[in-house]
Amino acid sequence: MVAGFFWIAGELLLPALALLCREWRVLQGAVTLILALLAACWWCPALLLESPRWLLATRQLERARKTLQALAESGGTDADSCNQESLFAELESLSEGSPQPRYHAVCEIFSTRVIWKNSVILGFTAFIGSGIRHCFTRNLAPHLPQFFYSYFLLVGTEAVACTFVCLTAERFGRRAVLLLCTVLTGISSLLLLALTQYLLDLIVLTLSVVGITASHAVATLSIFFASEVLPTVVRGAGLGLIVGASFVGKAAAPITAIPNSRGFFLHHVVFASFAILSVLSIMLLPESQGRSLPESLQDGESQRRPPLFRRPRREDHLPLLASQLGRAGQVLVVHQDLARLHAGRLLLHLHGELRGSGVGRASAGPHGIRGPPRQHPAPRPAPAPCPTATSSLVNSGGLSLMSSR
């Protein structure tokens, strides 16, 4: 997403560079020179380091150790700290057996099922988001005849789309936001395709701006989504294919620029149909929000499609938290039982003291002089049962028991 904002900054600086160059040949040479300077980073690894995650996933442990050490030194941290020493020692121990690097070609994607499905769907949505944008741009020409007005409006919609994706993709999920932007793109395209002659100019302009913003969000989010869904071992190659599909959609722009041709109408109909079809295919994508990045092809194949409006659980949960809460609850229950037991003993003790003080006051004389204790008659012993009656009861019970048997 950060690269998208740099792209927008470059588009804002392009008119100023055009004013300085004055001629299109000089402008083309200046842009080519900048791209040549970026290509020089290929032969200078110190300027553009390799990804440590990809090196570890492909078992290039020695290069991963050197890259991590270079990043630690360039970051200004102490390379001799305990954590870094343990990490480097672990990498050295793993690389003692001289493991062979395991490279993966982009053709291995075609032999998978889930990874291939995700790549096709995201490439398809990136292609639609980039190709249908020119259908909305053509509707701006009657309302914004000057070039700079339409150009800065397009750059502004790109900035709004990138900001919208940054604010909503982390909160509501990548798949839900991608589905929403695709639906907005399809509805705007169908309304403009069928009702352009019957709508007001303001409504046409509004639908065109909404369609341009939503289509750019679809293309940007498809590329960003692919960087999280594709495994690390083939992420670079798969992401290149999806970006290539996006540029193929942009290559359809000259069809819309041909004056007095029926190719524009056919172009609009095809891309509007594709936008509606992509709405159904997006439902088959997994959700990458809160999930760890897949490293191997097996991790990519194990991705599943969760429900749309149900957020998946994050994998950085604490497994010991539930057991600790359970133990804390048991301790709390024990303390409550002990408190109740002590309270009951205290009430019994106070009740006994109050009862004893009440007896003493009752035995006192009229002048407060305590007299001798009151003599209570001794209880009479219970009369002993008659032996004859008892024996008769026992004999009758025995007989009844024998008869029942």
C-alpha positions in Angstrom: 0.0 0.0 0.0 2.9 2.4 0.6 4.0 1.8 -3.0 0.6 3.1 -4.1 1.1 6.4 -2.4 4.6 6.7 -4.0 3.0 6.1 -7.4 0.4 8.8 -6.7 3.2 11.2 -5.7 5.0 10.4 -9.0 1.8 11.2 -10.9 1.5 14.5 -9.1 5.1 15.4 -10.0 4.8 14.4 -13.7 3.1 17.6 -14.9 5.8 19.7 -13.3 8.4 17.5 -15.1 6.5 18.0 -18.3 6.6 21.7 -17.9 10.4 21.6 -17.4 11.1 19.3 -20.4 8.7 21.2 -22.8 8.9 18.4 -25.4 7.6 14.9 -25.2 10.9 13.3 -26.4 12.8 15.0 -23.6 10.2 13.9 -21.1 10.3 10.3 -22.3 14.1 10.3 -22.0 14.0 11.7 -18.5 11.5 9.0 -17.4 13.6 6.3 -19.0 16.7 7.5 -17.3 15.0 7.3 -13.9 13.9 3.7 -14.6 17.5 2.8 -15.7 18.8 4.1 -12.4 16.4 1.8 -10.6 17.4 -1.1 -12.8 21.0 -0.6 -11.7 20.0 -1.8 -8.2 20.0 -5.4 -9.7 23.8 -5.4 -9.9 24.2 -3.7 -6.5 22.9 -6.0 -3.8 23.9 -3.6 -1.1 21.2 -1.2 -2.2 18.4 -3.7 -2.6 18.8 -6.7 -0.3 17.0 -10.0 -0.8 14.1 -10.9 1.4 15.2 -13.0 4.5 11.8 -14.7 4.6 12.2 -16.0 1.1 15.8 -17.1 1.7 14.7 -19.0 4.8 11.8 -20.6 3.0 14.0 -21.8 0.2 16.7 -23.1 2.6 19.4 -20.5 1.7 20.5 -20.3 5.3 23.9 -18.7 4.7 22.6 -15.9 2.5 19.8 -15.4 5.1 22.3 -15.0 7.9 24.4 -12.5 5.9 21.3 -10.5 5.0 20.0 -10.4 8.5 23.4 -9.3 9.8 23.6 -6.6 7.2 20.1 -5.4 8.2 21.1 -5.4 11.8 24.3 -3.4 11.1 22.5 -0.9 8.9 19.7 -0.4 11.4 22.2 0.8 14.0 21.6 -2.0 16.5 24.2 -3.9 18.4 25.1 -7.0 16.4 26.6 -8.6 19.5 23.4 -8.7 21.6 22.2 -12.0 23.1 19.1 -12.4 20.9 21.0 -11.7 17.7 23.9 -14.0 18.7 21.5 -16.8 19.5 19.7 -16.3 16.1 23.0 -16.3 14.2 24.2 -19.3 16.1 21.0 -21.2 15.3 21.4 -20.3 11.6 25.0 -21.5 11.6 24.0 -24.8 13.2 21.3 -25.4 10.6 23.7 -24.6 7.8 26.4 -27.0 9.0 25.0 -29.9 7.0 25.2 -27.8 3.8 21.4 -28.1 2.9 20.7 -27.8 -0.7 18.6 -24.7 -1.7 15.1 -25.6 -2.8 13.9 -23.3 -5.6 10.3 -23.2 -6.9 9.3 -22.2 -10.4 6.2 -20.3 -11.3 4.9 -23.3 -13.2 4.4 -25.2 -9.9 1.4 -22.9 -9.3 -0.5 -24.7 -12.1 -0.1 -28.0 -10.4 -1.9 -26.8 -7.2 -5.6 -26.3 -6.6 -6.2 -23.6 -4.0 -3.2 -21.4 -5.0 -4.1 -21.6 -8.6 -7.7 -20.7 -7.9 -6.7 -17.7 -5.8 -4.2 -16.5 -8.4 -6.8 -16.7 -11.2 -9.5 -14.8 -9.3 -7.2 -12.1 -8.1 -5.6 -11.7 -11.5 -9.1 -11.5 -13.0 -10.2 -8.8 -10.6 -7.0 -6.8 -11.2 -7.5 -7.0 -14.9 -11.1 -5.8 -14.6 -10.2 -2.9 -12.2 -7.6 -1.6 -14.6 -9.5 -2.1 -17.8 -12.9 -0.7 -16.8 -11.4 2.5 -15.5 -11.1 3.9 -19.0 -14.9 3.4 -19.6 -15.5 5.9 -16.8 -12.8 8.2 -17.9 -14.4 8.8 -21.2 -17.6 10.1 -19.6 -15.5 12.8 -17.9 -14.5 14.4 -21.2 -17.7 16.4 -21.9 -17.8 17.8 -18.4 -14.0 18.5 -17.9 -12.7 19.6 -21.4 -9.3 20.7 -20.1 -6.7 18.1 -19.7 -5.3 19.2 -16.3 -8.7 19.2 -14.6 -9.4 15.6 -15.6 -5.8 14.5 -14.9 -5.8 15.9 -11.4 -9.3 14.5 -10.8 -8.0 11.0 -11.7 -5.0 11.3 -9.4 -7.3 12.6 -6.6 -9.6 9.6 -7.0 -6.5 7.3 -6.8 -5.5 8.9 -3.5 -9.0 8.5 -2.1 -9.1 4.9 -3.2 -5.8 4.1 -1.5 -6.8 5.9 1.7 -10.2 4.0 1.7 -8.4 0.6 1.3 -6.0 1.4 4.1 -8.8 2.4 6.5 -11.2 -0.4 5.8 -9.2 -3.5 4.8 -7.7 -3.9 8.2 -11.0 -3.4 10.0 -13.5 -5.3 7.9 -11.2 -7.7 6.0 -9.7 -7.9 2.6 -12.4 -10.0 1.0 -15.3 -7.9 2.2 -13.8 -4.7 1.0 -12.8 -6.2 -2.3 -16.4 -7.4 -2.8 -17.9 -4.0 -1.9 -15.6 -2.2 -4.4 -16.4 -4.7 -7.1 -20.1 -4.3 -6.6 -19.8 -0.5 -6.7 -17.8 -0.8 -9.9 -20.4 -3.1 -11.6 -23.4 -1.0 -10.6 -21.9 2.2 -11.7 -20.9 0.7 -15.0 -24.3 -0.8 -15.7 -26.1 2.5 -14.9 -23.9 4.5 -17.2 -24.2 1.8 -19.9 -28.0 1.8 -19.9 -29.1 5.2 -18.6 -26.5 7.7 -19.8 -28.9 9.4 -22.2 -31.6 9.8 -19.5 -29.6 10.9 -16.5 -28.6 14.4 -15.6 -25.0 15.6 -16.2 -24.3 15.8 -12.5 -25.5 12.2 -11.9 -23.3 11.0 -14.8 -20.3 12.8 -13.4 -20.9 11.4 -9.9 -21.3 7.8 -11.2 -18.1 8.2 -13.2 -16.1 9.5 -10.2 -17.5 6.7 -8.0 -16.7 4.1 -10.7 -13.1 5.4 -11.2 -12.5 5.3 -7.4 -14.0 1.9 -6.9 -12.1 0.4 -9.9 -8.8 1.7 -8.7 -9.5 0.3 -5.2 -10.3 -3.1 -6.8 -7.0 -3.2 -8.8 -4.9 -2.0 -5.8 -6.5 -4.3 -3.3 -6.2 -7.3 -5.6 -2.5 -6.9 -5.8 -2.2 -6.3 -2.1 -4.4 -9.3 -1.3 -2.3 -11.5 -3.6 0.8 -10.6 -1.6 -0.8 -12.1 1.5 -2.4 -15.2 0.0 0.4 -16.5 -2.2 3.1 -18.6 -0.4 6.5 -17.1 0.2 8.3 -19.6 -2.1 6.3 -18.4 -5.2 5.1 -15.0 -4.0 7.4 -12.9 -6.3 6.5 -14.9 -9.4 2.8 -15.0 -8.7 2.6 -11.4 -7.8 4.3 -10.6 -11.1 1.6 -12.5 -13.0 -1.1 -10.6 -11.2 0.5 -7.2 -11.8 1.0 -8.2 -15.5 -2.7 -8.9 -15.7 -3.4 -5.5 -14.3 -1.2 -3.9 -17.1 -3.0 -5.9 -19.7 -6.2 -4.3 -18.6 -4.6 -0.9 -18.9 -3.5 -1.8 -22.5 -7.2 -1.7 -23.5 -7.3 2.1 -23.2 -6.5 2.8 -26.8 -9.8 1.1 -27.8 -11.8 3.7 -25.9 -9.7 6.6 -27.5 -10.7 5.8 -31.1 -13.2 8.4 -32.1 -16.5 7.5 -33.8 -16.0 3.8 -33.2 -18.3 1.1 -31.8 -15.5 -0.6 -30.0 -16.0 1.5 -26.9 -19.6 0.2 -26.4 -18.4 -3.4 -26.8 -15.5 -2.7 -24.5 -17.9 -1.3 -21.9 -20.3 -4.2 -22.2 -17.6 -6.8 -21.8 -16.0 -5.3 -18.8 -19.3 -4.6 -17.1 -20.2 -8.3 -17.5 -16.8 -9.3 -16.1 -17.4 -7.1 -13.1 -20.6 -8.8 -12.3 -19.0 -12.2 -12.8 -16.1 -11.3 -10.5 -18.5 -10.6 -7.6 -19.4 -14.3 -7.5 -15.7 -15.5 -7.8 -14.6 -13.2 -4.9 -16.7 -15.3 -2.6 -14.3 -18.3 -3.2 -11.3 -16.4 -1.8 -9.9 -17.0 1.7 -9.5 -14.3 4.2 -5.9 -13.2 5.1 -6.7 -10.7 7.9 -5.2 -11.8 11.2 -3.5 -14.9 9.5 0.2 -15.7 9.2 1.7 -15.6 5.8 1.9 -19.0 4.1 5.5 -20.1 3.7 5.3 -23.3 1.6 3.0 -24.7 -1.1 1.4 -26.9 1.6 0.6 -23.8 3.7 -1.0 -22.2 0.6 -3.1 -25.3 -0.1 -4.4 -25.4 3.5 -6.1 -22.1 3.2 -9.9 -22.3 3.6 -12.8 -19.9 2.8 -14.4 -18.6 6.0 -17.9 -17.1 6.2 -18.1 -13.6 4.7 -19.4 -11.6 7.7 -17.6 -13.6 10.4 -14.1 -12.4 11.2 -11.5 -15.2 11.6 -9.7 -15.7 14.8 -6.2 -14.3 15.1 -3.4 -16.7 15.4 -1.4 -14.7 17.9 -3.6 -15.7 20.8 -2.3 -16.8 24.2 -3.0 -20.5 24.8 -2.2 -20.3 28.5 -4.7 -17.5 29.2 -7.7 -19.7 29.5 -6.1 -22.1 32.0 -4.8 -19.2 34.1 -8.3 -17.7 34.2 -9.7 -21.1 35.2 -7.2 -21.4 38.1 -7.9 -17.8 39.2 -11.7 -18.6 39.3 -11.1 -21.8 41.4 -9.0 -19.8 43.9 -11.7 -17.1 44.1 -14.4 -19.7 44.8 -12.2 -21.3 47.6 -11.7 -17.8 49.2 -15.4 -17.2 49.1 -16.2 -20.5 50.9 -13.6 -19.7 53.6 -15.1 -16.3 54.1 -18.6 -17.7 54.5 -17.3 -20.3 57.0 -15.6 -17.7 59.1 -18.7 -15.5 59.0 -20.9 -18.4 60.1 -18.5 -19.2 63.1 -18.6 -15.5 64.1 -22.4 -15.4 64.0 -22.6 -18.5 66.2 -20.2 -17.1 68.7 -22.1 -13.8 69.0 -25.4 -15.6 69.3 -24.0 -17.7 72.2 -22.7 -14.6 74.0 -26.0 -12.7 73.6 -28.0 -15.7 74.8 -25.8 -16.1 77.9 -26.1 -12.4 78.8 -29.9 -12.6 78.4 -30.1 -15.4 80.9 -28.0 -13.5 83.5 -30.2 -10.4 83.3 -33.4 -12.6 83.8 -32.0 -14.1 87.0 -31.2 -10.8 88.6 -33.3 -9.3 91.4 -35.4 -6.2 91.4 -32.6 -4.1 92.7 -30.0 -5.4 90.3 -28.7 -8.0 92.9 -28.1 -11.3 91.2 -29.7 -14.1 93.1 -29.0 -17.8 93.1 -29.3 -19.6 89.9 -32.7 -20.9 89.1 -33.2 -24.6 89.7 -34.7 -26.3 86.7 -36.4 -29.6 87.2 -34.5 -32.6 85.9 -36.0 -34.3 82.9 -37.9 -37.5 83.6 -36.4 -40.6 82.1 -38.4 -42.2 79.3 -40.4 -45.4 80.5 -38.8 -48.6 79.3 -40.9 -50.6 76.8 -42.7 -53.6 78.0 -40.8 -56.7 77.1 -43.9 -58.6 76.1 -45.0 -55.8 73.8 -41.6 -55.6 72.2 -41.4 -59.4 71.7 -44.9 -59.4 70.2 -44.0 -56.6 67.8 -40.8 -58.4 66.8 -42.7 -61.7 66.4 -45.4 -60.0 64.3 -42.8 -58.3 62.1 -41.0 -61.6 61.5 -44.1 -63.4 60.7 -45.2 -60.6 58.3 -41.7 -60.7 56.7 -41.9 -64.5 56.3 -45.4 -64.3 54.8 -44.3 -61.6 52.3 -41.4 -63.8 51.2 
